[in-house]
Amino acid sequence: MNIEDFIRDIPDFPKPGILFKDITPLLANHKALVRCADQLAQCYSGDVKIDKVIGIEARGFILGGMLAERLEAGFIPVRKKGKLPYEVRSKSYGLEYGTDTLEIHADAIKEGDNILIHDDVLATGGTAKAVSDLVKELGGVVVQFNFIMELGFLHGRDKLDAPIASLLEY
Ligand code: AMP
């Protein structure tokens, strides 16, 4: 079984010129879903114990949660502005047009916590970089960035300053 066979390409979504990588066929297939989570967990083989996995809203929540279970770590949601109920730290970052803001609960990370950041797709890297900045502001250590896939032609990894693992590269 090949994870790649369960990623569906949707041209011109959400706007013309974007080839959207749709993971819903992967999520819908039990064997593919478990295989993907197992492989993501195997991407981390460091000596340091991961304390918490961060999943980025919304597609990063699903495999991020499964990854946390496999690494025996806690899970932290990073969400779009205005969704988290408690005190937050925020980070705005540039998009192609305008900016977006991500938030994390102010007490989500303890000083020195070892953090793995998970999302479905690494594209330009702006999202993952913003999350990494939030982790550092709260005193955490980014041990790995972990993605199902990476769009290599967008050079997102150049923005990131910790080891990067991705199962697929396009
Ligand atoms: P970026 O900040 O450019 O690295 O974008 C990463 C975020 O946007 C991730 O949360 C992805 O889910 C989403 N994303 C960006 N490009 C795509 C794409 N071609 N297909 C699916 N999701 C994407």
Backbone and ligand atoms as CSV (ligand in chain L), in Angstrom:
chain,resi,resn,atom,element,x,y,z
A,1,MET,N,N,0.843,-1.215,0.000
A,1,MET,CA,C,0.000,0.000,0.000
A,1,MET,C,C,0.871,1.257,0.000
A,2,ASN,N,N,0.461,2.202,-0.831
A,2,ASN,CA,C,1.218,3.422,-1.016
A,2,ASN,C,C,0.394,4.634,-0.555
A,3,ILE,N,N,0.920,5.391,0.410
A,3,ILE,CA,C,0.208,6.571,0.918
A,3,ILE,C,C,-0.168,7.522,-0.229
A,4,GLU,N,N,0.784,7.642,-1.165
A,4,GLU,CA,C,0.633,8.579,-2.288
A,4,GLU,C,C,-0.660,8.323,-3.083
A,5,ASP,N,N,-1.072,7.052,-3.145
A,5,ASP,CA,C,-2.271,6.702,-3.920
A,5,ASP,C,C,-3.544,7.268,-3.291
A,6,PHE,N,N,-3.455,7.722,-2.040
A,6,PHE,CA,C,-4.636,8.229,-1.331
A,6,PHE,C,C,-4.650,9.751,-1.216
A,7,ILE,N,N,-3.740,10.417,-1.943
A,7,ILE,CA,C,-3.728,11.878,-1.979
A,7,ILE,C,C,-4.349,12.292,-3.312
A,8,ARG,N,N,-5.399,13.109,-3.237
A,8,ARG,CA,C,-6.133,13.490,-4.463
A,8,ARG,C,C,-5.751,14.918,-4.856
A,9,ASP,N,N,-5.389,15.096,-6.114
A,9,ASP,CA,C,-5.049,16.434,-6.622
A,9,ASP,C,C,-6.305,17.148,-7.090
A,10,ILE,N,N,-6.550,18.354,-6.569
A,10,ILE,CA,C,-7.697,19.156,-7.012
A,10,ILE,C,C,-7.153,20.449,-7.643
A,11,PRO,N,N,-7.211,20.541,-8.978
A,11,PRO,CA,C,-6.686,21.744,-9.626
A,11,PRO,C,C,-7.539,22.972,-9.325
A,12,ASP,N,N,-6.880,24.113,-9.230
A,12,ASP,CA,C,-7.550,25.420,-9.091
A,12,ASP,C,C,-8.434,25.518,-7.848
A,13,PHE,N,N,-8.004,24.901,-6.735
A,13,PHE,CA,C,-8.694,25.055,-5.447
A,13,PHE,C,C,-7.672,25.486,-4.408
A,14,PRO,N,N,-7.967,26.474,-3.570
A,14,PRO,CA,C,-9.201,27.267,-3.493
A,14,PRO,C,C,-9.237,28.429,-4.470
A,15,LYS,N,N,-8.157,28.585,-5.278
A,15,LYS,CA,C,-8.211,29.636,-6.303
A,15,LYS,C,C,-7.402,29.200,-7.523
A,16,PRO,N,N,-7.585,29.851,-8.654
A,16,PRO,CA,C,-6.905,29.439,-9.876
A,16,PRO,C,C,-5.388,29.357,-9.686
A,17,GLY,N,N,-4.794,28.308,-10.245
A,17,GLY,CA,C,-3.345,28.162,-10.201
A,17,GLY,C,C,-2.841,27.314,-9.045
A,18,ILE,N,N,-3.692,27.052,-8.025
A,18,ILE,CA,C,-3.274,26.216,-6.886
A,18,ILE,C,C,-3.693,24.766,-7.154
A,19,LEU,N,N,-2.734,23.833,-6.999
A,19,LEU,CA,C,-3.061,22.413,-7.072
A,19,LEU,C,C,-3.194,21.921,-5.629
A,20,PHE,N,N,-4.453,21.749,-5.195
A,20,PHE,CA,C,-4.721,21.416,-3.796
A,20,PHE,C,C,-4.503,19.927,-3.568
A,21,LYS,N,N,-3.739,19.606,-2.520
A,21,LYS,CA,C,-3.462,18.214,-2.157
A,21,LYS,C,C,-4.493,17.789,-1.108
A,22,ASP,N,N,-5.480,17.017,-1.528
A,22,ASP,CA,C,-6.618,16.645,-0.694
A,22,ASP,C,C,-6.328,15.315,0.011
A,23,ILE,N,N,-6.293,15.350,1.364
A,23,ILE,CA,C,-5.981,14.117,2.112
A,23,ILE,C,C,-7.235,13.357,2.545
A,24,THR,N,N,-8.427,13.804,2.155
A,24,THR,CA,C,-9.637,13.121,2.655
A,24,THR,C,C,-9.736,11.652,2.204
A,25,PRO,N,N,-9.242,11.270,0.996
A,25,PRO,CA,C,-9.264,9.827,0.669
A,25,PRO,C,C,-8.373,9.016,1.620
A,26,LEU,N,N,-7.274,9.599,2.040
A,26,LEU,CA,C,-6.376,8.951,3.007
A,26,LEU,C,C,-7.071,8.794,4.365
A,27,LEU,N,N,-7.741,9.850,4.793
A,27,LEU,CA,C,-8.427,9.814,6.086
A,27,LEU,C,C,-9.551,8.785,6.086
A,28,ALA,N,N,-10.154,8.583,4.923
A,28,ALA,CA,C,-11.335,7.712,4.831
A,28,ALA,C,C,-10.987,6.224,4.787
A,29,ASN,N,N,-9.690,5.899,4.593
A,29,ASN,CA,C,-9.288,4.498,4.459
A,29,ASN,C,C,-8.510,4.073,5.706
A,30,HIS,N,N,-9.068,3.139,6.472
A,30,HIS,CA,C,-8.463,2.786,7.763
A,30,HIS,C,C,-7.005,2.349,7.629
A,31,LYS,N,N,-6.728,1.453,6.662
A,31,LYS,CA,C,-5.357,0.932,6.533
A,31,LYS,C,C,-4.386,2.040,6.137
A,32,ALA,N,N,-4.818,2.912,5.214
A,32,ALA,CA,C,-3.943,4.002,4.763
A,32,ALA,C,C,-3.702,4.997,5.902
A,33,LEU,N,N,-4.751,5.256,6.674
A,33,LEU,CA,C,-4.647,6.199,7.788
A,33,LEU,C,C,-3.655,5.698,8.845
A,34,VAL,N,N,-3.785,4.437,9.202
A,34,VAL,CA,C,-2.899,3.841,10.212
A,34,VAL,C,C,-1.468,3.781,9.681
A,35,ARG,N,N,-1.315,3.375,8.415
A,35,ARG,CA,C,0.018,3.314,7.808
A,35,ARG,C,C,0.674,4.694,7.843
A,36,CYS,N,N,-0.097,5.720,7.495
A,36,CYS,CA,C,0.434,7.086,7.469
A,36,CYS,C,C,0.879,7.518,8.873
A,37,ALA,N,N,0.040,7.263,9.871
A,37,ALA,CA,C,0.394,7.651,11.248
A,37,ALA,C,C,1.631,6.889,11.720
A,38,ASP,N,N,1.708,5.592,11.391
A,38,ASP,CA,C,2.882,4.791,11.776
A,38,ASP,C,C,4.146,5.360,11.133
A,39,GLN,N,N,4.043,5.688,9.846
A,39,GLN,CA,C,5.228,6.197,9.140
A,39,GLN,C,C,5.655,7.558,9.681
A,40,LEU,N,N,4.676,8.410,9.999
A,40,LEU,CA,C,5.018,9.723,10.567
A,40,LEU,C,C,5.733,9.542,11.912
A,41,ALA,N,N,5.251,8.589,12.708
A,41,ALA,CA,C,5.880,8.338,14.019
A,41,ALA,C,C,7.299,7.799,13.832
A,42,GLN,N,N,7.478,6.937,12.803
A,42,GLN,CA,C,8.825,6.380,12.558
A,42,GLN,C,C,9.806,7.441,12.072
A,43,CYS,N,N,9.284,8.558,11.559
A,43,CYS,CA,C,10.163,9.658,11.110
A,43,CYS,C,C,10.898,10.293,12.275
A,44,TYR,N,N,10.371,10.071,13.492
A,44,TYR,CA,C,11.088,10.622,14.637
A,44,TYR,C,C,11.800,9.495,15.374
A,45,SER,N,N,13.122,9.532,15.353
A,45,SER,CA,C,13.880,8.475,16.030
A,45,SER,C,C,14.941,9.085,16.939
A,46,GLY,N,N,14.750,10.367,17.302
A,46,GLY,CA,C,15.745,11.049,18.131
A,46,GLY,C,C,15.779,10.504,19.554
A,47,ASP,N,N,16.831,10.868,20.279
A,47,ASP,CA,C,16.998,10.423,21.671
A,47,ASP,C,C,16.094,11.202,22.612
A,48,VAL,N,N,15.778,12.437,22.217
A,48,VAL,CA,C,14.990,13.313,23.076
A,48,VAL,C,C,13.535,12.854,23.099
A,49,LYS,N,N,12.958,12.779,24.289
A,49,LYS,CA,C,11.533,12.406,24.422
A,49,LYS,C,C,10.668,13.602,24.019
A,50,ILE,N,N,9.743,13.389,23.064
A,50,ILE,CA,C,8.829,14.461,22.662
A,50,ILE,C,C,7.777,14.629,23.770
A,51,ASP,N,N,7.653,15.839,24.295
A,51,ASP,CA,C,6.659,16.093,25.342
A,51,ASP,C,C,5.283,16.360,24.734
A,52,LYS,N,N,5.262,17.139,23.635
A,52,LYS,CA,C,3.983,17.501,23.035
A,52,LYS,C,C,4.089,17.585,21.514
A,53,VAL,N,N,3.039,17.122,20.853
A,53,VAL,CA,C,2.903,17.291,19.407
A,53,VAL,C,C,1.937,18.452,19.189
A,54,ILE,N,N,2.315,19.381,18.317
A,54,ILE,CA,C,1.401,20.452,17.906
A,54,ILE,C,C,0.784,20.065,16.576
A,55,GLY,N,N,-0.549,20.180,16.475
A,55,GLY,CA,C,-1.239,20.028,15.203
A,55,GLY,C,C,-1.781,21.383,14.794
A,56,ILE,N,N,-1.627,21.721,13.510
A,56,ILE,CA,C,-2.052,23.030,13.013
A,56,ILE,C,C,-3.434,22.899,12.373
A,57,GLU,N,N,-4.353,23.786,12.789
A,57,GLU,CA,C,-5.733,23.762,12.282
A,57,GLU,C,C,-5.767,23.780,10.758
A,58,ALA,N,N,-6.645,23.027,10.203
A,58,ALA,CA,C,-7.454,21.993,10.800
A,58,ALA,C,C,-6.944,20.601,10.426
A,59,ARG,N,N,-6.329,20.480,9.256
A,59,ARG,CA,C,-5.949,19.137,8.813
A,59,ARG,C,C,-4.808,18.561,9.627
A,60,GLY,N,N,-4.050,19.431,10.325
A,60,GLY,CA,C,-2.963,18.935,11.167
A,60,GLY,C,C,-3.450,18.294,12.457
A,61,PHE,N,N,-4.724,18.474,12.775
A,61,PHE,CA,C,-5.246,17.903,14.028
A,61,PHE,C,C,-5.348,16.371,13.964
A,62,ILE,N,N,-5.669,15.843,12.798
A,62,ILE,CA,C,-6.048,14.427,12.716
A,62,ILE,C,C,-4.817,13.525,12.882
A,63,LEU,N,N,-3.861,13.667,11.960
A,63,LEU,CA,C,-2.652,12.855,12.081
A,63,LEU,C,C,-1.810,13.328,13.262
A,64,GLY,N,N,-1.887,14.608,13.605
A,64,GLY,CA,C,-1.154,15.116,14.768
A,64,GLY,C,C,-1.585,14.407,16.042
A,65,GLY,N,N,-2.877,14.166,16.188
A,65,GLY,CA,C,-3.390,13.452,17.358
A,65,GLY,C,C,-2.916,12.003,17.377
A,66,MET,N,N,-2.943,11.368,16.200
A,66,MET,CA,C,-2.499,9.971,16.117
A,66,MET,C,C,-1.001,9.851,16.402
A,67,LEU,N,N,-0.279,10.858,15.951
A,67,LEU,CA,C,1.175,10.906,16.171
A,67,LEU,C,C,1.477,11.082,17.663
A,68,ALA,N,N,0.726,11.946,18.330
A,68,ALA,CA,C,0.913,12.168,19.769
A,68,ALA,C,C,0.694,10.857,20.529
A,69,GLU,N,N,-0.334,10.126,20.138
A,69,GLU,CA,C,-0.616,8.837,20.800
A,69,GLU,C,C,0.557,7.876,20.609
A,70,ARG,N,N,1.097,7.818,19.387
A,70,ARG,CA,C,2.198,6.889,19.114
A,70,ARG,C,C,3.494,7.297,19.814
A,71,LEU,N,N,3.714,8.608,19.956
A,71,LEU,CA,C,4.948,9.079,20.600
A,71,LEU,C,C,4.782,9.229,22.117
A,72,GLU,N,N,3.612,8.835,22.606
A,72,GLU,CA,C,3.288,8.963,24.039
A,72,GLU,C,C,3.509,10.391,24.516
A,73,ALA,N,N,3.036,11.320,23.701
A,73,ALA,CA,C,3.164,12.754,23.994
A,73,ALA,C,C,1.770,13.358,24.151
A,74,GLY,N,N,1.718,14.573,24.703
A,74,GLY,CA,C,0.468,15.311,24.722
A,74,GLY,C,C,0.224,15.963,23.361
A,75,PHE,N,N,-0.958,16.545,23.198
A,75,PHE,CA,C,-1.303,17.205,21.932
A,75,PHE,C,C,-1.707,18.650,22.199
A,76,ILE,N,N,-1.219,19.561,21.363
A,76,ILE,CA,C,-1.567,20.981,21.476
A,76,ILE,C,C,-2.155,21.448,20.146
A,77,PRO,N,N,-3.377,22.007,20.169
A,77,PRO,CA,C,-3.908,22.586,18.936
A,77,PRO,C,C,-3.408,24.029,18.752
A,78,VAL,N,N,-2.945,24.336,17.561
A,78,VAL,CA,C,-2.716,25.738,17.169
A,78,VAL,C,C,-3.846,26.095,16.214
A,79,ARG,N,N,-4.566,27.202,16.526
A,79,ARG,CA,C,-5.784,27.489,15.786
A,79,ARG,C,C,-5.761,28.881,15.158
A,80,LYS,N,N,-6.675,29.088,14.237
A,80,LYS,CA,C,-6.856,30.411,13.630
A,80,LYS,C,C,-7.372,31.371,14.694
A,81,LYS,N,N,-7.142,32.649,14.468
A,81,LYS,CA,C,-7.491,33.701,15.433
A,81,LYS,C,C,-8.947,33.586,15.922
A,82,GLY,N,N,-9.100,33.717,17.258
A,82,GLY,CA,C,-10.442,33.805,17.830
A,82,GLY,C,C,-11.106,32.482,18.177
A,83,LYS,N,N,-10.429,31.353,17.977
A,83,LYS,CA,C,-11.054,30.046,18.214
A,83,LYS,C,C,-10.726,29.459,19.587
A,84,LEU,N,N,-9.576,29.816,20.137
A,84,LEU,CA,C,-9.185,29.215,21.415
A,84,LEU,C,C,-9.783,30.021,22.565
A,85,PRO,N,N,-10.319,29.340,23.597
A,85,PRO,CA,C,-11.110,30.029,24.614
A,85,PRO,C,C,-10.322,30.714,25.725
A,86,TYR,N,N,-9.090,30.274,25.981
A,86,TYR,CA,C,-8.329,30.779,27.130
A,86,TYR,C,C,-7.360,31.870,26.638
A,87,GLU,N,N,-6.509,32.350,27.535
A,87,GLU,CA,C,-5.495,33.365,27.168
A,87,GLU,C,C,-4.584,32.813,26.065
A,88,VAL,N,N,-4.308,33.627,25.055
A,88,VAL,CA,C,-3.519,33.126,23.917
A,88,VAL,C,C,-2.272,33.971,23.655
A,89,ARG,N,N,-1.341,33.362,22.942
A,89,ARG,CA,C,-0.253,34.081,22.265
A,89,ARG,C,C,-0.562,33.996,20.770
A,90,SER,N,N,-0.336,35.101,20.052
A,90,SER,CA,C,-0.698,35.165,18.626
A,90,SER,C,C,0.516,35.455,17.768
A,91,LYS,N,N,0.454,34.998,16.533
A,91,LYS,CA,C,1.504,35.315,15.566
A,91,LYS,C,C,0.859,35.541,14.203
A,92,SER,N,N,1.137,36.706,13.629
A,92,SER,CA,C,0.653,36.991,12.279
A,92,SER,C,C,1.767,36.707,11.289
A,93,TYR,N,N,1.383,36.245,10.118
A,93,TYR,CA,C,2.391,35.934,9.107
A,93,TYR,C,C,1.823,36.241,7.732
A,94,GLY,N,N,2.722,36.481,6.783
A,94,GLY,CA,C,2.314,36.920,5.458
A,94,GLY,C,C,1.795,35.780,4.604
A,95,LEU,N,N,0.718,36.041,3.886
A,95,LEU,CA,C,0.221,35.120,2.859
A,95,LEU,C,C,0.471,35.786,1.510
A,96,GLU,N,N,0.091,35.102,0.450
A,96,GLU,CA,C,0.265,35.679,-0.891
A,96,GLU,C,C,-0.437,37.040,-0.959
A,97,TYR,N,N,-1.677,37.090,-0.415
A,97,TYR,CA,C,-2.401,38.357,-0.330
A,97,TYR,C,C,-2.800,38.557,1.123
A,98,GLY,N,N,-2.233,39.559,1.785
A,98,GLY,CA,C,-2.623,39.878,3.162
A,98,GLY,C,C,-1.893,39.039,4.200
A,99,THR,N,N,-2.495,38.935,5.389
A,99,THR,CA,C,-1.867,38.186,6.477
A,99,THR,C,C,-2.893,37.263,7.144
A,100,ASP,N,N,-2.376,36.330,7.924
A,100,ASP,CA,C,-3.231,35.446,8.716
A,100,ASP,C,C,-2.643,35.396,10.119
A,101,THR,N,N,-3.451,34.982,11.101
A,101,THR,CA,C,-2.971,34.938,12.478
A,101,THR,C,C,-3.274,33.577,13.083
A,102,LEU,N,N,-2.257,33.006,13.734
A,102,LEU,CA,C,-2.416,31.735,14.442
A,102,LEU,C,C,-2.275,31.967,15.930
A,103,GLU,N,N,-2.965,31.136,16.729
A,103,GLU,CA,C,-2.921,31.306,18.179
A,103,GLU,C,C,-2.674,29.974,18.885
A,104,ILE,N,N,-2.051,30.094,20.076
A,104,ILE,CA,C,-1.802,28.945,20.946
A,104,ILE,C,C,-2.160,29.372,22.367
A,105,HIS,N,N,-2.634,28.461,23.179
A,105,HIS,CA,C,-2.898,28.823,24.568
A,105,HIS,C,C,-1.585,29.179,25.279
A,106,ALA,N,N,-1.657,30.236,26.079
A,106,ALA,CA,C,-0.453,30.766,26.733
A,106,ALA,C,C,0.192,29.750,27.671
A,107,ASP,N,N,-0.603,28.805,28.191
A,107,ASP,CA,C,-0.044,27.825,29.137
A,107,ASP,C,C,0.167,26.446,28.506
A,108,ALA,N,N,0.150,26.386,27.159
A,108,ALA,CA,C,0.206,25.079,26.484
A,108,ALA,C,C,1.585,24.422,26.607
A,109,ILE,N,N,2.613,25.258,26.737
A,109,ILE,CA,C,3.989,24.743,26.717
A,109,ILE,C,C,4.698,25.178,27.988
A,110,LYS,N,N,5.428,24.227,28.592
A,110,LYS,CA,C,6.261,24.565,29.754
A,110,LYS,C,C,7.683,24.841,29.273
A,111,GLU,N,N,8.409,25.702,29.992
A,111,GLU,CA,C,9.806,26.011,29.676
A,111,GLU,C,C,10.576,24.694,29.437
A,112,GLY,N,N,11.229,24.591,28.287
A,112,GLY,CA,C,12.053,23.411,28.010
A,112,GLY,C,C,11.309,22.223,27.417
A,113,ASP,N,N,9.998,22.334,27.229
A,113,ASP,CA,C,9.261,21.234,26.599
A,113,ASP,C,C,9.806,20.947,25.197
A,114,ASN,N,N,9.919,19.670,24.865
A,114,ASN,CA,C,10.357,19.267,23.530
A,114,ASN,C,C,9.134,19.071,22.647
A,115,ILE,N,N,9.107,19.813,21.530
A,115,ILE,CA,C,7.899,19.925,20.717
A,115,ILE,C,C,8.136,19.395,19.308
A,116,LEU,N,N,7.177,18.617,18.811
A,116,LEU,CA,C,7.152,18.207,17.403
A,116,LEU,C,C,5.978,18.933,16.747
A,117,ILE,N,N,6.225,19.628,15.652
A,117,ILE,CA,C,5.183,20.393,14.955
A,117,ILE,C,C,4.729,19.605,13.728
A,118,HIS,N,N,3.420,19.286,13.683
A,118,HIS,CA,C,2.886,18.507,12.554
A,118,HIS,C,C,1.845,19.291,11.751
A,119,ASP,N,N,1.924,19.164,10.431
A,119,ASP,CA,C,0.851,19.654,9.559
A,119,ASP,C,C,0.762,18.719,8.351
A,120,ASP,N,N,-0.314,18.843,7.570
A,120,ASP,CA,C,-0.429,17.931,6.428
A,120,ASP,C,C,0.545,18.306,5.310
A,121,VAL,N,N,0.634,19.611,5.005
A,121,VAL,CA,C,1.416,20.055,3.845
A,121,VAL,C,C,2.390,21.164,4.252
A,122,LEU,N,N,3.652,21.031,3.841
A,122,LEU,CA,C,4.601,22.151,3.910
A,122,LEU,C,C,4.628,22.783,2.526
A,123,ALA,N,N,4.164,24.040,2.440
A,123,ALA,CA,C,4.167,24.741,1.148
A,123,ALA,C,C,5.235,25.836,1.213
A,124,THR,N,N,4.858,27.091,1.430
A,124,THR,CA,C,5.879,28.157,1.493
A,124,THR,C,C,6.609,28.190,2.836
A,125,GLY,N,N,6.062,27.500,3.834
A,125,GLY,CA,C,6.707,27.437,5.146
A,125,GLY,C,C,6.284,28.535,6.114
A,126,GLY,N,N,5.477,29.487,5.653
A,126,GLY,CA,C,5.070,30.599,6.519
A,126,GLY,C,C,4.287,30.137,7.753
A,127,THR,N,N,3.423,29.162,7.555
A,127,THR,CA,C,2.593,28.653,8.657
A,127,THR,C,C,3.468,27.962,9.706
A,128,ALA,N,N,4.306,27.050,9.259
A,128,ALA,CA,C,5.156,26.293,10.194
A,128,ALA,C,C,6.125,27.229,10.918
A,129,LYS,N,N,6.632,28.237,10.201
A,129,LYS,CA,C,7.553,29.208,10.823
A,129,LYS,C,C,6.837,29.984,11.927
A,130,ALA,N,N,5.594,30.407,11.666
A,130,ALA,CA,C,4.834,31.155,12.677
A,130,ALA,C,C,4.619,30.290,13.923
A,131,VAL,N,N,4.321,29.010,13.721
A,131,VAL,CA,C,4.105,28.110,14.870
A,131,VAL,C,C,5.415,27.925,15.639
A,132,SER,N,N,6.497,27.777,14.909
A,132,SER,CA,C,7.810,27.640,15.549
A,132,SER,C,C,8.125,28.879,16.399
A,133,ASP,N,N,7.802,30.057,15.889
A,133,ASP,CA,C,8.026,31.303,16.656
A,133,ASP,C,C,7.212,31.293,17.946
A,134,LEU,N,N,5.960,30.816,17.870
A,134,LEU,CA,C,5.113,30.745,19.075
A,134,LEU,C,C,5.707,29.780,20.107
A,135,VAL,N,N,6.184,28.640,19.629
A,135,VAL,CA,C,6.788,27.642,20.538
A,135,VAL,C,C,7.966,28.274,21.281
A,136,LYS,N,N,8.803,28.965,20.532
A,136,LYS,CA,C,10.004,29.559,21.148
A,136,LYS,C,C,9.627,30.659,22.133
A,137,GLU,N,N,8.621,31.460,21.782
A,137,GLU,CA,C,8.166,32.517,22.698
A,137,GLU,C,C,7.715,31.953,24.039
A,138,LEU,N,N,7.153,30.756,24.006
A,138,LEU,CA,C,6.657,30.125,25.237
A,138,LEU,C,C,7.736,29.285,25.927
A,139,GLY,N,N,8.956,29.284,25.373
A,139,GLY,CA,C,10.059,28.576,26.032
A,139,GLY,C,C,10.224,27.129,25.617
A,140,GLY,N,N,9.513,26.706,24.571
A,140,GLY,CA,C,9.636,25.325,24.088
A,140,GLY,C,C,10.790,25.169,23.108
A,141,VAL,N,N,11.148,23.906,22.850
A,141,VAL,CA,C,12.227,23.583,21.918
A,141,VAL,C,C,11.611,22.811,20.752
A,142,VAL,N,N,11.774,23.329,19.523
A,142,VAL,CA,C,11.245,22.611,18.349
A,142,VAL,C,C,12.234,21.502,17.981
A,143,VAL,N,N,11.807,20.261,18.148
A,143,VAL,CA,C,12.698,19.125,17.912
A,143,VAL,C,C,12.557,18.628,16.467
A,144,GLN,N,N,11.353,18.688,15.928
A,144,GLN,CA,C,11.144,18.265,14.533
A,144,GLN,C,C,9.900,18.933,13.950
A,145,PHE,N,N,9.982,19.261,12.657
A,145,PHE,CA,C,8.802,19.586,11.844
A,145,PHE,C,C,8.458,18.315,11.077
A,146,ASN,N,N,7.173,17.971,11.043
A,146,ASN,CA,C,6.776,16.661,10.529
A,146,ASN,C,C,5.525,16.840,9.655
A,147,PHE,N,N,5.637,16.440,8.379
A,147,PHE,CA,C,4.558,16.686,7.408
A,147,PHE,C,C,4.233,15.404,6.647
A,148,ILE,N,N,2.993,15.286,6.186
A,148,ILE,CA,C,2.678,14.190,5.273
A,148,ILE,C,C,3.397,14.449,3.948
A,149,MET,N,N,3.337,15.703,3.493
A,149,MET,CA,C,3.990,16.005,2.207
A,149,MET,C,C,4.553,17.407,2.174
A,150,GLU,N,N,5.509,17.560,1.260
A,150,GLU,CA,C,6.235,18.817,1.112
A,150,GLU,C,C,6.200,19.206,-0.364
A,151,LEU,N,N,5.865,20.467,-0.631
A,151,LEU,CA,C,5.894,20.971,-2.009
A,151,LEU,C,C,7.272,21.601,-2.206
A,152,GLY,N,N,8.218,20.775,-2.641
A,152,GLY,CA,C,9.630,21.164,-2.642
A,152,GLY,C,C,9.917,22.418,-3.449
A,153,PHE,N,N,9.151,22.618,-4.516
A,153,PHE,CA,C,9.406,23.750,-5.418
A,153,PHE,C,C,9.104,25.096,-4.754
A,154,LEU,N,N,8.438,25.093,-3.599
A,154,LEU,CA,C,8.154,26.345,-2.883
A,154,LEU,C,C,9.216,26.661,-1.818
A,155,HIS,N,N,10.160,25.741,-1.621
A,155,HIS,CA,C,11.314,25.966,-0.740
A,155,HIS,C,C,10.937,26.368,0.683
A,156,GLY,N,N,9.830,25.825,1.196
A,156,GLY,CA,C,9.404,26.137,2.556
A,156,GLY,C,C,10.446,25.778,3.596
A,157,ARG,N,N,11.227,24.711,3.338
A,157,ARG,CA,C,12.180,24.273,4.360
A,157,ARG,C,C,13.257,25.318,4.634
A,158,ASP,N,N,13.479,26.232,3.682
A,158,ASP,CA,C,14.496,27.273,3.908
A,158,ASP,C,C,14.128,28.196,5.071
A,159,LYS,N,N,12.834,28.269,5.417
A,159,LYS,CA,C,12.396,29.148,6.514
A,159,LYS,C,C,12.521,28.470,7.884
A,160,LEU,N,N,12.756,27.167,7.896
A,160,LEU,CA,C,12.645,26.399,9.150
A,160,LEU,C,C,14.026,26.012,9.677
A,161,ASP,N,N,14.175,26.092,11.016
A,161,ASP,CA,C,15.502,25.915,11.598
A,161,ASP,C,C,15.589,24.720,12.549
A,162,ALA,N,N,14.811,23.678,12.262
A,162,ALA,CA,C,14.947,22.412,12.994
A,162,ALA,C,C,14.783,21.297,11.970
A,163,PRO,N,N,15.151,20.060,12.308
A,163,PRO,CA,C,15.020,18.964,11.336
A,163,PRO,C,C,13.586,18.830,10.800
A,164,ILE,N,N,13.498,18.504,9.497
A,164,ILE,CA,C,12.206,18.419,8.812
A,164,ILE,C,C,12.043,17.008,8.259
A,165,ALA,N,N,10.884,16.385,8.540
A,165,ALA,CA,C,10.585,15.075,7.964
A,165,ALA,C,C,9.295,15.182,7.172
A,166,SER,N,N,9.293,14.637,5.942
A,166,SER,CA,C,8.031,14.550,5.199
A,166,SER,C,C,7.990,13.212,4.472
A,167,LEU,N,N,6.801,12.613,4.423
A,167,LEU,CA,C,6.679,11.280,3.824
A,167,LEU,C,C,6.734,11.338,2.309
A,168,LEU,N,N,6.209,12.415,1.718
A,168,LEU,CA,C,6.124,12.554,0.268
A,168,LEU,C,C,6.679,13.900,-0.152
A,169,GLU,N,N,7.319,13.930,-1.328
A,169,GLU,CA,C,7.779,15.224,-1.840
A,169,GLU,C,C,7.291,15.403,-3.271
A,170,TYR,N,N,6.763,16.605,-3.532
A,170,TYR,CA,C,6.298,16.918,-4.892
A,170,TYR,C,C,7.092,18.084,-5.454
L,1,AMP,P1,P,2.436,27.417,3.868
L,1,AMP,O1,O,2.305,28.374,5.018
L,1,AMP,O2,O,2.531,28.110,2.554
L,1,AMP,O3,O,3.566,26.414,4.083
L,1,AMP,O4,O,1.073,26.614,3.776
L,1,AMP,C1,C,0.850,25.567,4.620
L,1,AMP,C2,C,-0.597,25.468,5.016
L,1,AMP,O5,O,-1.491,25.692,3.921
L,1,AMP,C3,C,-0.889,24.086,5.532
L,1,AMP,O6,O,-1.736,24.206,6.665
L,1,AMP,C4,C,-1.566,23.382,4.386
L,1,AMP,O7,O,-2.628,22.604,4.860
L,1,AMP,C5,C,-2.070,24.478,3.482
L,1,AMP,N1,N,-1.673,24.302,2.071
L,1,AMP,C6,C,-0.821,25.080,1.375
L,1,AMP,N2,N,-0.718,24.685,0.107
L,1,AMP,C7,C,-1.506,23.604,-0.006
L,1,AMP,C8,C,-1.824,22.711,-1.090
L,1,AMP,N3,N,-1.310,22.862,-2.319
L,1,AMP,N4,N,-2.679,21.710,-0.851
L,1,AMP,C9,C,-3.216,21.535,0.373
L,1,AMP,N5,N,-2.964,22.338,1.422
L,1,AMP,C10,C,-2.121,23.358,1.242
